[in-house]
Amino acid sequence: MIGSNELKPGVFFIYEDQPYQVLETHHLKMQQRRPVVQTKMKNVLNGKLYERNFAQSDLFELADIERQNVKFLYAHTRLPAGRQDEYWFSEENSPAKRFQLSEAVIGDSVKFLKPNTICQALLFNGLVINIELPVKMEFRVVEAPPAIRGDTAQGGVKQVKLENGAQINVPLFINQDDTIRINTESGEYVERVSKS
């Protein structure tokens, strides 16, 4: 069991018989009231976000989450109206053992998925409930506007398109066909790996 003060980003816990992952917490101390822990959390079974306030005396059971290496295979993103996009994975060394997750469950990580990426599947009671990408991944820049002479002194940024279609802000010196490293948790540029 853990107390509400131990709910930190990334922690998996059971609330109302469902597994949740903590996304953000804030400790609020109000005059003449007991302190509360304001929590933003995600239901890992359906991907829905919730905000709840917990008293410091509240106790929770940790969710028993297992991890297993899996490989991202491909995405079906142009499905008929009413159906969610599907992202297909397989066990790392067994391509026949496949499963799919929806964008609602995976969340913002979908923009950094690329075929053959090895990531971690999160399992709860033997079922895959979500995936975690490597913290840092490399991508090739496929579209980059040219830097305008003289505007590099300010350390400005420009938006580029990556090989998987994601768009992110990078320093002005990044060009088309450069390979860059991205932090998949923050969605931010880390460094240039190789020049075009």
Residue pairs with C-beta under 8 A, 6 or more apart in sequence:
1 59
1 60
1 61
1 62
2 11
2 13
2 59
2 60
2 61
2 62
3 56
3 57
3 58
3 59
3 60
4 37
4 39
4 54
4 55
4 56
4 57
4 58
4 59
4 60
5 27
5 37
5 56
7 13
7 22
7 25
7 37
7 39
7 54
7 60
8 22
8 25
9 22
9 23
9 24
9 25
10 21
10 22
11 21
11 22
11 62
12 19
12 20
12 21
12 22
12 44
12 62
12 63
12 65
12 122
13 19
13 20
13 22
13 60
13 61
13 62
13 63
14 20
14 60
14 61
14 62
14 63
15 41
15 52
15 60
18 43
18 45
19 43
19 44
19 45
19 63
19 65
19 124
19 129
20 41
20 42
20 43
20 44
20 50
20 63
21 41
21 42
21 44
21 130
22 39
22 40
22 41
23 40
23 41
23 42
23 49
24 39
24 40
25 37
25 38
25 39
25 40
26 37
26 38
27 35
27 36
27 37
27 38
28 35
28 36
28 37
28 38
28 53
29 35
30 36
34 55
34 56
35 56
36 53
36 54
36 55
36 56
37 53
37 54
37 55
37 56
38 51
38 52
38 53
39 51
39 52
39 53
39 54
40 49
40 50
40 51
41 49
41 50
41 51
41 52
42 48
42 49
42 50
42 107
43 49
43 50
44 63
44 105
44 122
44 124
44 129
44 130
45 124
45 129
46 104
46 105
47 102
47 104
47 105
47 106
47 107
48 104
63 124
64 124
64 125
65 122
65 123
65 124
65 129
66 122
66 123
66 124
67 120
67 121
67 122
67 123
67 132
68 91
68 92
68 120
68 121
68 123
69 91
69 92
69 118
69 119
69 120
69 121
70 89
70 90
70 91
70 92
70 118
70 119
70 120
70 121
70 128
70 131
71 89
71 90
71 91
71 92
71 95
71 116
71 117
71 118
71 119
72 87
72 88
72 89
72 113
72 114
72 115
72 116
72 117
72 119
72 131
73 88
73 89
73 90
73 95
73 98
73 115
73 116
74 88
74 115
75 85
75 86
75 87
75 88
75 110
75 113
76 85
76 86
76 88
77 85
79 85
79 86
84 102
84 103
84 104
85 102
85 103
85 110
86 100
86 101
86 102
87 100
87 101
87 102
87 103
87 106
87 110
87 113
88 98
88 99
88 100
89 98
89 99
89 100
89 101
89 119
89 121
89 128
89 131
90 96
90 97
90 98
90 99
91 97
92 118
99 128
101 128
101 130
101 131
103 110
105 129
105 130
106 113
106 130
106 131
108 187
109 131
109 132
109 133
109 184
111 164
111 165
111 166
111 187
112 133
112 137
112 139
112 164
112 166
112 182
112 184
112 187
113 133
113 164
114 137
114 139
114 163
114 164
117 133
117 134
117 137
118 134
119 131
119 132
119 133
119 134
120 131
120 132
121 128
121 130
121 131
122 128
122 129
122 130
122 131
122 132
123 129
133 184
134 184
135 183
135 184
135 185
136 181
136 182
136 183
136 184
136 190
137 181
137 182
137 184
138 179
138 180
138 181
138 182
138 193
139 162
139 163
139 164
139 166
139 179
139 180
139 182
140 162
140 163
140 177
140 178
140 179
141 160
141 161
141 162
141 163
141 170
141 174
141 175
141 176
141 177
141 178
141 179
141 180
141 196
142 161
142 162
142 163
142 176
142 177
143 160
143 161
143 176
144 158
144 160
144 161
144 170
144 174
144 175
144 176
144 178
145 158
145 159
145 160
146 175
147 158
147 172
147 173
151 172
152 172
152 173
155 171
156 171
156 172
157 169
157 170
157 171
157 172
158 169
158 170
158 171
158 172
158 174
159 167
159 168
159 169
159 170
160 167
160 168
160 170
160 174
160 176
161 167
162 168
162 180
162 182
168 182
168 187
168 188
168 189
169 188
169 189
170 180
170 189
171 189
173 192
174 180
174 189
174 192
175 195
175 196
176 196
177 196
178 192
178 193
178 194
178 195
178 196
179 192
179 193
179 194
180 189
180 190
180 191
180 192
180 193
181 189
181 190
181 191
181 192
181 193
182 188
182 189
182 190
183 189
183 190
